Amino acid sequence: MATSTEKLSKPRRSSIKKTVKDQSGAGRIKVGELLSKAGYITATQFETAKKEVRKNGTRMSAVLRQLEYIDENTVFNFLSRHHNYTPAVIRNEPPSPDAIKLMPYELAKEYLAFPLRLVGNTLQITMAEPSDAAAVEEMQDKLKKELSVCVSTEKDIIEAYKKYYEIDDEEARLLFTANAEETEEELTITEVDDFGAIVAEAADDFEIEADIDDDGLDQFAASDAPIIKLVNGILVKAVQDQVSDVHIEPYERAMQVRYRKDGSLFKSMNLPLTIKNAMTARVKILAGLDITERRVPQDGRIKMRLGKNRAVDFRVSSLPTLYGESVVLRILDKSALNVDLTQLGFEQHTFEMLKRCLARPQGMLLVTGPTGSGKTVTLYSSLNALNTEDIKILTAEDPVEFSFKGINQVNVNQEVGMTFAAALKAFLRQDPDIIMVGEIRDYETAEIGIKAAMTGHLVFSTLHTNDSAATIGRLVDIGVPPYLIASSVTMVLSQRLGRRLCQKCKKKMKYSETELLQAGFHEDELEDLAIYGPVGCPECNGLGYRGRVGFFELMEVTDEVAKAISAEVPEDQLRKIAVQEGMTPLREAALEKVREGVTSIQEAMRRTVAHEESLPAYLINPDEEVYEDGDMIIREGNSDIDFFKLIRGTLTVVKGGKKIAELTEPGEYFGEMAAISGEPRSASVLSKGRTTVKRYP
């Protein structure tokens, strides 16, 4: 919530009598009491939070947020709107240095307060809970200053600590966590000391009782203790190892379990065939699937609770194969989901472009890339950044992977006619501000999405294309007219995920000059280039990589790009114009991560493609020409195919000896229709006064 300086100049002053000391602790729970009376939380929730506050001594707002009774902005909005506390957004109102000197970090941290400015003997501060009268009085005593108090969000205050008190990320994280003890408790619950013993117990039991014929496989129930332990162990290990998918695959002589981590599959264990039916049945029971049906694919979901406050979902898919059912589980762990846009790995220039596009009131924002390139996380991160109390967000997904408070999410169900297009039509009657459609698959969905973008909505969606420029061609192939694309699409973000080098064992590598030039590096940078490669250590399980990083190519639809889309220029020309307008190509974004030592040159080349320079040099750097008053730039009837761009000055358009128009806007193109169609010039263009233009021969 943005605030003006005028509003900040009239903050609430502390009117506390210093002779009265609040020893009851009522100040700590005051904000909870106010929220309960206003109906933001129930009386039961208030009582639960009150016990936590008295037990752990933490702040009421932090406890309510940790228990997911309120959002992080609820207290800020509530106190500023209903109790007349001046809202302060610190990043928009930088504090004065003398105010920061007055309040040491330890004192600020104790009360989660932050100094803003000093006026006479009055120090203006902002707090996460300014309703805590006892805390305000204690600060007055310690600072020996009269206080005027504003309200800010916890996150805003902690970000200010990082910037002005220079605390590290770990301390900032601890400040934002209300109760660290619960995290430790969760870890002890999920700990598996001897996973091999669980597998051995299940395997041995079934091996002893098994017959060699296939009928014997069915005598073991999915409810037997060893098989339950084995399946639970596989799932828990997958969560512990932070893998994204579990593959349980039967073959002719064995059954294997493979995990996908950081985009790469690796074998975790081999299991005896004798337990394959019981094991598959156990997974299907957990997922709510039909265990008697083995002939057709099935989809389901498992919800597993780990510890007191952590739940992990598994999206389950079974598929009949030659030797039995193959089961794949996609792990959806919301606690491991990072939906902070600043942490996804954007280059600063690309991130600024993205913020510009997200700040627009309407338009279509497309995210493209192959399966597993992180499109969903980018979309969720963008929506999360825009998810505030005053914004209505609706999403149609197939299926919904993660649920978010404040976002209305709809599951697409083709069988009952709930398609993306049907959901989109219904959304427009729900008074939304922002719409997200999981994927544009057909003309109907694209048409409704584009119309929604043109009628005042921000629309997010995805496509499966190779890069940003190819996305425009795909929309045209679907049937969307180019002029509609140019006027409705705001940006196209193409992305890939590459593996991140293990920081413990990476080492410098040497490559030949030819290899580096072929990869896309520039000749003038080769001398000082330091490139790292994978080695392998216990920390990264010998892979040399740990975690993943995004490579992003963002094509912002500027006026120049929009004109190129409307003119239906070829894909390679559109790409070149987008680069001129500030787009960083995918290969260049990947090479930047190589320069930074984040990933290897092999990953950059494996995940991205280098495009040849397809436009001639004169189109990249066209010549500027200066004309004097009366000079003719284009002659009526000529059949040349040059086109031009006005840099400065005024041009007169003459047809049949009569003046029909004037061109005065810098950046305006002229002569392009004859260049495209090849027909003779329909009018003459003359310079009015001194004029500078760029010629594109």
NUMARMI-680344 format. One record per atom (N, C-alpha, C): x, y, z; residue in one letter. Coordinates in steps of 0.05 Angstrom, whole numbers, plus 5000, padded with zeros to 4 digits. Layout:
BEGIN
XYZA...
END
This chain:
BEGIN
501749765000M500050005000M501750255000M501650404979A503250644977A502150864994A503851025005T503051245022T504451495014T503151715019S504351975012S505752095035S507652275029T509152405050T507252575068T505152675055E503252845071E501952675092E501152425085K499852245104K501852175127K504352125119L506252045139L506952275159L506352515151S507052735168S505152765192S502852605192K500952625214K500552345226K502652225237P502351955249P501151975276P500251745286R498951745313R501151785334R500651975352R502652025373R501951845397R504051775411S503651615435S502651785457S500251715468S499051875489S498851715514S501051575521I501151395544I502151535568I500851495590K501751615615K504051445625K506351575630K508651425637K508551315665K506651415681T506451315709T504951055711T503450985689V501950735689V503450525673V504350315686K505850095673K503949865669K503749765643D502049535637D503549285642D502949155665Q504348905673Q502648655666Q500248695655S498448465650S499048305625S500548435607G501048305581G498848335562G496848505569A494548545552A495348675525A497448845526G498348975502G499248785480G500448555489R501348355470R499048225454R496748195468I494448065454I492448255444I492948515446K490948725438K490148695409K492048655392V491448635363V489748395357V490148175372G488447935368G485647985377G485348135399E482648205410E481148375389E482548575378L481348755358L480548595333L482248415324L481548245300L479248065306L479047955330S476847775337S474247935338S474248165349K471748335351K470848415323K472748455305A472048545278A471248305259A471548055270G470747825254G472947715236G475447815238Y477547715221Y478447435230Y478247375257I478847115267I476647035286I476246775292T474246685310T475246705339T473346685358A474146685386A475946455393A475346215381T476945975386T479846015375T480046135352Q482746185341Q484246385358Q482846585368F484146785386F485146655411F483546475423E484346335447E486846155442E486846015419T489145845412T491646015409T491446245395A493746425391A494646545417A492746605435K493446725461K495146535478K494446275477K496046085492K498946075481K499246085454E501846075442E503546325450E502146555450V503546805457V504646785486V502946695504R503746675532R505846455537R505746245521K507546025524K510346105513K510446225489N513046275476N513946565476N512146745485G512947025486G513247165459G512047035438T512247155411T509947355407T510047505385R508047705379R505447575369R503247695376M500647585368M500247565338M501047775323S500747775294S502347555281S504847505292A506547295281A505347025285A504146975309V502946725316V500446675298V498846875294L496446855277L497246795249L499446915240R500346865212R501446585210R503046495230Q504146225229Q501946005229Q499846065244L497545875245L495745895221L496446085203E494946125178E492146215183E491746365205Y489046485210Y488846745195Y491046885190I491047135176I493247145155I493147335136D495247375117D497347565128D499647595115E501747765126E500948065124E498948135107N498148415105N495648485122N494448285135T491948325149T492148545170T494148515188V494348705210V494948985200V496649005180F497349255168F494949395156F493349255141N490949365129N488849435150N488449255169F486449285190F486949535207F489449555218L490049785235L490050045220L490950045195S491050295180S488250385171S486550195165R483850275155R481850315177R481950155198H479850165218H480750295244H483350335249H484150455274H486050695270H486050795246N487351055240N490351065245N491650835245Y494650835245Y495650905217Y497551085216T498551165189T500150925177T499450845153P500950625140P503550735129P505750585135A508350665125A509550445109A510250495084V511550295067V514450395065V516250255080I518950355084I520550375058I520050185040R521550195014R520850434998R518450555003N517650794988N518351055003N518951025029E519551255046E522151205061E524451245048P527051185061P527451335087P528451205108P528851335134P531151535134P531151715153S533351905155S535651775172S538151835165P540451705179P540451775209P539652015217D539752085245D537751925261D535451855248A533451685262A534551405267A535951295247I537051025250I539251025272I540751235274K542851245295K541651245323K539251355325L537951375352L536951105362L536250925343M535050665351M536950445343M538450325362P540250095356P538549855346P539949675331Y538549445320Y537349265341Y538749215363E537749035384E535049135395E534849395399L532349515409L530149485388L530849555363A528849535341A527849245338A529649055340K528948775337K527048675359K527648775383E526048685407E523048755403E522548985391Y519749065388Y518749055359Y520348945341L519848945312L518849225304L520649415310A520049695303A522349795284A521850025271F523850135254F523550445254F525850585258P525750885259P525451005231P523851215229L523451335203L524751615201L524051795220R525252065219R524952195246R526652395251L526652545276L525652825270L523652915284V522653195282V522553315310V524553495315G524753615342G525453395362G523753365382N524253165403N522452915398N521152915375T519352685369T520652505348T520852245354L521852045336L519551895323L519351915297Q517251765283Q518251485277Q516751285287I517451005283I515150855270I515750615260T513650445250T513950175263T511650035268M511749775282M509849585268M510349325272A508449125262A505949115279A506249175305E503949175324E503949435340E503249665329P503249915344P501049925365P499149725364S497049715384S498049615411S500549515412D501649425438D502649665453D500949775470A501450025485A503849995503A504149765516A506349715535A509049735520A509249615496A511749625480A512449905473A510450065464V510950345457V512050505481V510850455504E511650605528E514550525536E515150265534E517850175541E519950305522E519250325497M521150445478M521550745484M519350875491Q519551165499Q521551195522Q521351025542D523151035565D526050995557D526450795539K529250725532K530450935513K528851055496L529851245476L529851535487L528351585509K528151855520K527052045499K525251955482K524052115461K521052075461K519652285453E516752245448E516552095421E514651905420L514451735396L511851795381L511951795355S509551795338S509651535322S507551385323V507651105314V505951055289V507250925269C505850835244C505750535245C504550415224V504350125222V505550045195V507049815196S508149695171S507849395173S508249255151T508148965152T510748855163T510648615175E513048485185E515248465164E514348375140K516248335118K517648595111K516148815110D517349075103D519449165124D518849115149I520649195170I523249025169I522848765165I525248585164I526948645139I525648705117E527248795093E528749045099E527649225114A529049475122A531349415140A531049215158Y533349125175Y535649035157Y534948875136K537048775119K538549005104K537049205097K538149425081K539649625098K538549695121Y539649915137Y541349825161Y540649595172Y542249485194Y544049265185Y543849195159E545548995146E545648725159E543248625167I543148355178I543248155155I544047905160D544247705139D541547565134D541347405113D538847275105D537947085126D539746945139E539046745159E537646875183E538847095192E537547235215E534847345207E534647445183A532047555173A529947325172A530847085164R528946865163R528046785191R529846785210L529146715238L527246925250L527647175243L525847385253L523047345242L522747245217F520147205205F518846945214F520346765227T519246515236T518346545265T515846495270A514846545297A515846335317A516146085309N516845875328N518745675314N521345705320A523345525307A523245245318A522145215342E522244945355E520544745339E518344845327E516544665312E517944555288E519644715275T521144615252T522944375259T524244405283E525944195292E524343945297E521943985309E520243755315E519443605289E518843755268E518043635243E520343465232E522743565234L525043415223L525443155237L525043145263T525442895278T523342695270T520942795264I518742605257I519342475230I520442625211T520842525184T523542375181T525142375202E527842255199E527641955195E529041845175V529141555171V532041465173V532641315195D535441255200D536541025182D534940815180D535940575165D533840495144D533940635122F531940575101F532240295089F534740215087G535239945076G533939725092G533839765119A532639555136A529639525130A528339745124I525439735117I525039575092I526639635072V526439485046V527039195050V529139135065A529938855070A527738705084A526438825104E524338695119E522038615100E521238805084A519038755065A519838545045A522138565033A523038385013A523438105023A524638085047D525137815059D522537675064D520637815076D518037685083D516737575059D516637735037F515237655013F516837444998F519437454999E521137254985E520636984998E520436965024I520136715038I517436575030I515336745029E512636625024E511936594995E513536714977A512636734949A513036474934A511036414916D511436204896D512536324871D513436154853I514736264829I512736354808I510236244810D508236324790D506936584798D505636714779D504536984782D502236984802D500836754805D498636744823D499536804852D501936714858G503036744885G503437034892G503637204872L504137484878L501737614891L499337514886D496937634896D496237544924D497637344935Q496937254962Q497837444983Q499537644976F500537834996F498838084994F497738165016A495938395017A497438655019A496238865007A497439125009A497339235037A495839105054S495639205082S497639065101S499238875090D501238755107D503238955117D504138925142A505939125154A508439185139A509938985129P512439055115P511939225090P509839175075I509339325051I508539615057I507139645079I506339915088I508840075096I510639935111K513240065118K514840145094K514939955074L516540005050L515540245034L512940255029V511740475014V512140745029V511540735055N511940985071N514841075070N516740875072G519540935072G520441065045G519340955023I520041074996I519041354994I516641405004L515441675002L516941875020L517541785045V518941965064V521742025054V523141825043K525841865033K525842065010K523742044993A523542224970A523242514980A521642555001V521242825011V523842925024V525142755039Q527642825053Q529842905033Q529942755011D532042804991D531343024971D528943144975Q528043364958Q527943294929Q526843054923V526542984895V523843084885V523543094859S521043194847S519142974839S520142744832D518442524822D519542254832D517742064837V518441794844V517341604823V519141444811H518241254790H518540964800H516240824802I516240544810I515640384785I517540224775E517340114748E517939804749E516039644740P516539354739P517739274712P519739094714Y521038984690Y520838684691Y522138554672E521838264670E522938114695E525238204705R526438054727R526638204753R525938454753A526138614778A524238854776A523938984799M522439224800M524239444811M524339674797Q526239874806Q524740134814Q526040274833V525040534842V527040744834V526140944819R527941164810R526941424820R528741604827Y527941874836Y528942074815Y527442284811R528342504794R529042744812R531542824810K532443054826K533943244808K533243504811D534443714794D534243654764D532043524757G531543464729G532743214718G534343064734S535642824725S534642584741S534142354727L533342104740L535741954750L535441824774F537541634783F536141404798F537441164796K536240934808K536740944839K534640884854S534840884883S535040604894S533440414883M533540144893M532339944873M533139694876N531939474861N530239304881N527839234873L526139074891L525338814877L524838604893P524038344880P521338364867P520938214846L518338214831L516038114848L516737944868T514637824884T512838024899T513738264902I512138464917I510938674899I511138634873K510238854855K507338924857K505538704857N502638754858N501838874885N502938774907A502238874933A503139164936A505539224926M506539494929M504939694912M504239614887T502639784870T499839824883T498739614893A496139634906A496139824930A498339814946R498539984969R498540284961R500040344940V500140614930V497440704920V496040514906K493440584895K491340624917K491540464938I489740504961I490140784973I492640854977L493241124989L492141344971L492241294944A491441504925A488441494919A487041304930G484141284926G483441174898G485241004887L484740894860L483440614862L482440514840D481140254839D483340034837D483739874858I485939684857I485239444840I482739404833T482039174816T482339234787T482539484780E482839564752E485739604745E486839414729R489639434721R490039474691R487839514677R488039524647R488139814636R487340004652V487240284642V488840464660V489840694650P491240884667P489341004688P490441074711Q488841214732Q490441434744Q489041644754D490341864767D489141914794D490741974814G489742034841G491642214856G491142234882R492742414899R493042304927R495442324938I496042234965I496742484982I495542515005K496342735023K497642605047K500142675052M501642555074M502542775094M501942735119R502642935139R505342855152R507143055153L509743015164L510143215187L509843125211G510143305234G507543465238G507743665255K505343805265K504143995244K505844135230N504844345212N505644305183N506444065175R507444025148R505943795134R504743855111A503443655095A504643655067A504943415056V506043395029V504043245011V503543344987D501743204969D503443054948D502342824939F503542674917F501442644896F502042724871R500142684849R500942414837R499042224836V499641944829V498541884801V500141754785S499241664758S500041374755S498141194748S498840914743S498340854714S500140684702L500040624674L500540324669L498740184656P499239894651P501539864631P503539714638T505839654620T506039354616T508039264601L508338984594L508538804618L509938894639Y510538714662Y509038804687Y506938964684G505439054707G504939354706G503839464728E503239744728E505639914736E506240114720S508340314727S506940544742S508040624765V506840844780V508841074783V507941314777V509641554780V508241734799V509741834819L508742024839L510142284836L508742504831R509842774830R509542894858R511742984870I511643084898I510943384897I508943464911L508043744913L508343824942L510743924949D511344004976D511244314978D509044414989K508744714989K510844845006K511844705027S513844825045S516544865030S516944705009A519444734993A519044914969A516645004965L516045174942L516945464947L518645564929N519545834931N518146004911N516246174922V514646344904V515446634907V517946684913D519046954915D520347014888D519247204873L520347274847L523247344847L524147464869T526947564871T528847334874T527847094880Q529646864885Q529746664862Q528446734839L528346534817L530746544799L532446754801G534846764785G534746954761G532847144762F532647334740F535147524740F536047584715E538047794713E536648064720E538248254730Q537048504739Q535448644717Q536548654693H535248784670H532548644664H532648384663T530248224656T528148254678T529048264704F527248294726F525848564726F527248774718E526049044716E523849034695E524448904672M522348884651M519948734661M520448514676L518148354686L516448524705L517748674723K516248834742K514549044727K515649154705R514149344689R511649224678R511948974668C509648834656C507548764677C508448674700L506548604722L505048844732L506249074730A505049324741A502849434722A502749324698R500649434679R497849344688R495849514683P493149444692P491749234676P492649184651Q491448984634Q493448874614Q492648654601G494448534582G494748234587G495848094567M496347804570M499347754573M500047604594L502747534600L503147234597L504847154578L505146874571L507846774581L507746534592V510246394601V510446144584V512746104571T513045874553T515545714560T515545464550G517745284555G516745004555G518644804553P517844524554P516844434581P515744194583T514944084609T517344074628T516844154653G519044144673G520944374672G520144594658S521944824657S521345034678S519444974696G518945164718G516845374712G515145324692K513045524684K511145564707K510245344720T508245374741T509345534765T511845494772V512945644795V513145944788V513846004763T514046284754T511246414755T509246274746L506546374746L505546414775L506046214792Y505246244820Y506646474834Y509246504828S510846724839S509746994831S508947014805S507847264795S505147324809S503447124810L500847154823L501147224853L503147084866N503647134894N504447424899N506047534881A506947814883A504648014881A502547924866L500248104861L497848034880L498147834896N495947734913N495647904938N493948104936T493348284958T490348284963T489548404986E486748404994E484948534974E485948724959D484148874941D484248774912D485448534908I485648424881I484148154881I482348114861K480947854858K482447694837K483447454845I484947284826I483447024823I483046944798L481846684791L483746524773L484046264779T485746094762T484345844754T484845754729A483845494719A486345324713A486545094727E488944934725E488244644720E490044494709D489644214702D492044044710D492143954736P490344014758P491544234775P490144314796V491244504816V493444364831V495844474830E498144344844E498544444872E498344704876F498744824902F496445024907F495345014932S493245204938S494345444952S493345684946F494245934958F491846084970F492346194993K490246355006K489846614990K487346684985G486746934971G486546894941G487046644931I486846594902I484646374898I482746434881N480546244876N481446064853N481945804859Q483045614840Q481045404832Q480945354805V478945174794V480344944780V479444704785N480544464771N479044424744N480644404723V479444344697V478644044696V476243994686N475243714684N474043674656N475543564638Q474643534610Q472143364608Q471943154626E469742964624E467043084628E466843294645V464243414650V463943684635V465843734617G465643984601G466844224613G468344194636M469644414649M472444454636M472444564612T474944604598T476144874605T478544934595F479745194600F477945414589F476845374566A475145574553A472645624570A471345404579A468945424595A469545574622A471845504634A472645644659A473045934654A474346004632L474946284625L472446444621L470446324608K467846464604K466546524631K466646324648A465346354675A466846564691A469546574689F471146764704F470247054698F469647114673L469047384666L466447484679L464847304689R462447384704R462847384734R465447344742Q466047334771Q467547594780Q467447794764D468748054770D471648024778D473347904762P476147864769P477848104762P480148134775D482148324767D484348174751D485047934760I487147774748I486147494742I486747394718I485847124710I488346964703I488446714711M490646534702M489346284690M490146234665V489145994651V491645804648V491345564658G493645384658G495145354632G493645334610E494945294584E493045374561E494045514541I492545574517I492945344497I490745184493R490944954475R489444984449R487545164448D485945184424D485145474419D483845524396Y483045794388Y481145914407Y479145754417E477145864435E478345984460E480145824472T481445924497T483046174491T484546174469A486246404462A484546644457A482246614443E480546834436E479346964461E478246794479I477046904503I479147044521I481546914523G483747034539G484547304528G484847324502I485647584490I483447794493I480947714490K478747914495K478748004524K479247824542A479347894571A481648084576A483948044563A486248224566A485648494555A483948514534M483348764521M481148914536M479748784555T477548914569T478248964598T480749014603G481549104630G482448894650G483048654641H484048444659H486948384653H488348294674L491048184671L490747884668L491647774646V491247484640V493947354638V494347134654F496746974653F496146704640F498046604625S497646334614S500346224604S500245974595T502745844586T502245714558T504445684544L504445534518L506945364517L506845154501H509244984498H510545064471H512345264473T513945344450T516845364457T518545384437N521445374441N522645634452N521545864443D522546114453D520446334450D521046574458S519046794459S518046864431S519846884411A518946964384A517246744372A517746494377A516246274366A513346274377A512946384401T510346394414T508346554397T509346774386I507546944369I506546774345I508446634332G507746464309G505746254317G506046144341R504245934350R501346044354R501146284365L498446414368L497146464341L498846544321V497846594294V496846334282V498446114286D497645844276D495045754289D494545824314I492145744328I489745884315I490246124304G488146274290G487646554300G489346654318V489046924328V490247124308V488747324300P489847524282P492247674294P494347734278P496747874289P496148144302P494148294291Y493648554303Y492448524331Y491048304337L489948264364L492248184383L494148024373I496447944389I498048194397I498548364377A500148604382A498848794402A496248804402S494848994420S494248874448S494348614451S493548494476S495848364492S497748244478V499948114492V501948314503V502548304529T504348494542T507148394542T507448134547M510148014548M510047714542M512247614533V512547324530V515147244545V514947074565L517246994580L517846694574L520146644561S520946374555S523046294576S522946044585Q524845974606Q525745684604Q528045624617R529145354619R530245334648R530545084657L531845034682L534444884678L536644984688G539244854686G540144774714G541844574715R542844484741R544944684752R544844724778R546644914791R549044764801R551444874795L553944744804L554044724834L555044504844C555544474873C557744664881C557144844900Q559045044908Q561344934924Q561044684934K563144564950K565444454933K564744344909C566744194894C567244294866C565844504857K566244604830K569144694826K570244674802K572944764797K573144884769K575245044765K575645184740K576344974718K575145024695M575644854672M576945014649M578344864631K579545004608K578144904583K577545094565Y576345034540Y577845174518Y577745064494S579145194471S577545444462S578945624449E577745864440E575445804421E575745604404T573645534385T571145444399T571445274419E569145174435E567545404447E569045594459L567745824472L566246004452L567546044429L566246214409L563746074398L563945814394Q561645664385Q559345674405Q560045674430A557945684451A556545954451A557846164442G556546424441G558046644456G560446584467F561946794481F563246974461F563847224470H564947424452H568047404453H569247464431E572147434428E573647614449E572647854454D574048044471D573847964501D572247764508E572047694536E573447434543E574547304523L575747034527L578147044546L579647254545E582147264560E581647254590E579547394600D579047414629D576847224638D576047044621L573746874627L574446644646L572946614668A573346394686A570946214686A571245974676I568945794673I569345554692I567245494707Y567345274726Y565745024715Y566544794724G565244544716G564744364740G563144144737P562443964758P564743774765P564943694791V566943494799V565543264813V564143324834G562743114850G563843084877G562143084898C563043044926C560642934941C561042854967P558842744982P556542934985P557143194985E555043404989E553043394966E553943324942C552143324918C551743044908C552242834924N551942554917N553642484892N555942614889G557742554868G556942654840G554742814839L553842914813L555143164804L556243324822G557443574815G555443804813G552843734815Y550743934814Y548943914839Y547944144847R546044134870R544044364867R541544304862G539544504857G539444594828G537544764822R537244864795R536945164794R537445274770V537345564766V535845614740V534445834739G532845904715G534446064695G533946014669F534846184647F532446304635F532346574633F529946714625F530346894601F528446884582E528447054559E525747204559E525847464564L523347614566L523047804542L521047754526M520447934503M518148124512M518848374518E516748574524E515648684498E512948684496V511748784471V511649084472V513849204464T514049494461T512649584435T512649844430D511449944405D512849824381D515449804382E516949694359E516349404354E516249244376V515548964374V512648924364V510849094375A508049074366A507749134336A509249334326K509149394297K510149154281K512249024291A513348794277A511448564277A509948524299I507948304300I505648364281I504748614281S502548694263S503348664234S505848714228A506848694200A507448404192A507148214211E507547934207E510347874196E512348004209V515147954201V515847664208V517747544194P518647264201P519647244230P519647004240E520446954268E523247054274E525247004256D527947094262D528247394262D526647534246Q526747824246Q525447934272Q523247814280L521947894305L523847864328L525347634328R527247594350R529347814351R530347894327K532348094326K531348364336K528948434328I527748684337I527348684367I526448454378A526148424407A528748464422A530948354410V533648384423V534348684423V533748824401Q534349114400Q532749264421Q530349154428E528649284448E529349204476E531449044480G532248974507G532048684515G531148514498M530848224505M533548094506M534047934527T536447774529T535747494520T536947394497P536247124488P536846904508P535546674506L535946464525L538846374527L540146344504R542946254505R544646464520R544246714515E545746924528E545246924558E542746884566A542046864595A543446634608A543546404594A544946164604A547946224607A549146354586L552046414587L552746604609L550746784616E551246964639E551546814665E549946604668K550146424692K552746274692K553846214668V556446084666V558646284675V558446534665R560346734673R560446774703R558046754716E557846794745E558746554761E559246334747G560146094761G557845934773G555345994765V552945864776V552445594763V552945574736T552545324722T554845274704T554845044690S557044964673S556345024644S558345034627I557845084598I556344854585I556644614596Q555144384585Q552144424590Q551444514614E548544564620E547444774602E548944994598A548045214581A547445124553A549244954542M548944854515M546744644512M546444494534R544444274534R541544384535R541244604550R538544714554R537644924535R539545054521T538845274503T540045244475T538945404457V539845394429V540745664420V543045674406A544045934396A542845984368A541746224365H540546284339H542546444322H542746374297E544546514279E543546794274E545446984270E544647254263E543447254235E540847274234S539447244209S538947504194S539247734208L538847994195L541448114186L541448244163P543948384154P544748604172P547248684171A548348884189A546949154187A546049224162Y544749494159Y542149504174Y540849274179L538249274193L538749284223L541049184232I541749204261I542549494267I544249614250N545149884254N544550054229N542050124224P541450274199P542750544199P543150654175D544450914171D542551134177D543551344191E541951584195E542551784172E540351904162E540652094141E539352364149E540652584141V539652854147V538652984122V536253094123Y535053224100Y534453524107Y534753694088E534153984091E531254034082E530354274087D527654354080D527054314051D524854164045G524054124017G525253884004G527253754017D528453514005D526453294003D526553133981M524652913977M525952653987M524552524005I525552264016I524352034000I521652043995I520351843979I518851983956I519051873932R517752003909R515351823900R513051953896E510651813888E511051673862E510251413860G510451263836G513051093834G515051153852N517450993851N516850713861N518550523853S518150243861S520450143879S521850323892D523950233911D522650103936D524149953951I522949803974I524349874000I525550114002D526650204028D524350304046D524750274072F522950414090F524550564111F523150744126F524550944142F523350974170F524951094188K523951154215K524751444221K522851604230L523351884236L524751904263L527052044263I528652084288I527952354300I528052564284R527252834294R526453004270R524753204275G523853384254G520953324246G520153444223T517453414213T517453344183T515653164175L515553074147L512753144136L512653214110T510153264096T509553044076T507052934077V506252724058V504452864037V505352824012V503952963989V503052743969V500452773961K499352583941K497952743919K498752703894G497652853871G497953153874G500153233886G500753523889G499453653912G497853493928K496453613951K497553483977K497853653997K498753564024K496453414037K497053164045I494953004058I495452934087I498052964096A498652904124A501353014131A501853004158E504553074169E505352864188E507952804188L509152614208L510852774227L510252764253T511652924272T512752764296T511752514299E512452354322E515152214318E517252274335P519752114333P519251824337P520551654322G520151364324G518051254305G516651434291E514651344272E515851234246E514851004237Y515850884212Y514150984189Y515350994166F513851064141F515150924117F513450874097G514450744073G514450444075G513450324098E513750044102E511749874085E509349994078M507449844063M508449774035M509749964022A510849913995A513049713997A514649724020A516849534024A515849254027A513449224040I512348954044I510948854019I509249034007S507648943984S509148943957S511249113955G512749133929G511349313909G509049443916E507649613898E508949883897E508350043875P509450313872P508550493895P510150693901R509550883922R506951033916R505251053937S502651183932S502751483938S504851583951A505151863958A508051933960A508552193961S511352303965S511652393994S514052364004V514652464031V516952664029V516452914039L518453124038L519253224066L521653324068S522553434093S521453714097S520453774121K519554034128K521554154149K523354324140G525554404157G527654194157G529454204177R531654004179R530553754192R531053524179T529953274189T532053054189T531952874210T533652644211T531952394210T532752204192V531251954190V533251724189V532251474195K533851234192K532751094168K534551014150R533750864125R534250564129R532250404123Y532550114124Y532350014095Y534649974081P534549894052P533749604049P
END
